[in-house]
Amino acid sequence: MITLERAKKLDIPRVYLLYLRAFPAYERKPFSKIVSMAKEGRTDLWIIRRGGRFAGFASTVNSPDLVLLDYFAVCKSLRGQGVGSAALKAILDRYAPRGVLVEIESSRIPSDNRQERENRKRFYVNCGMTPMGMEVDLFGVRMELLGCRCTLDFVAYKDFYVRYYTPRAEKYVQPVEEQP
C-alpha cells in the first residue's frame, strides 16, 4: 500500500540523498530552498511510503488553483513496481479539484538520454497527465509541460512561477518559440 505523509525533520536526510541521486545537477535548485519553502507553507514536501517504508518523495509548489509537481522521485530499487503510478495517483487525488502541472525535460529534442525522457513522458501520460503542447526554457533547461485538470498559456504559467515560486523567475522562465 502506498501512502503520502508530510515530511518530518528526520526524513530530510533521506529525501536529500534521493534528490541528489534522482535529478541531474542542472535540474536541481538548492535543496535548502525546497525545505525553507515547505517550512513557510508555500510548498508541500511529501514522503512516499510503501508498506510503511520510505519509497520516495514529492515536492510541490502550490497556488489556490494550481499545483506544480516540482520534484517527484521513487527509490531506484522500487521503480517498475507500480510505486510511482500509485504515488502519482495519490498526489492527483490529494490536490483535486486543483489542476496539477508537471515539467519534464523535452523528449522532442536530441539528447543523450532521449529514451529515458520518452519513458518519463509515457509514465505521466499513462497516469492521466495530458501534454499541454507547450515547451518552456526553465532556468536554461528546455521543458515540456503536462497537466491534469488544468489549461494555461505561457503568460499564466510564468505568472504562477513569479507569484508562487520566486520573483526572480521573471527572467529565467522563457517561452520556446519553435515548438516541434
Protein Blocks (a to p, Z undefined) as FASTA:
>chain_A
ZZdddddfklmmmmmmmmmmmpcfklpccfklmmmmmmnopaccddddeehiafbdcddd
ddfkbccdfbacddfklgonlmmmmmmmmmmmmmpcbdcddddddfkbccfklmmmmmmm
mmmmmnopacehiacdeehiacddddehiacdfklmmmmmmmmmomklmmmpccdfbaZZ
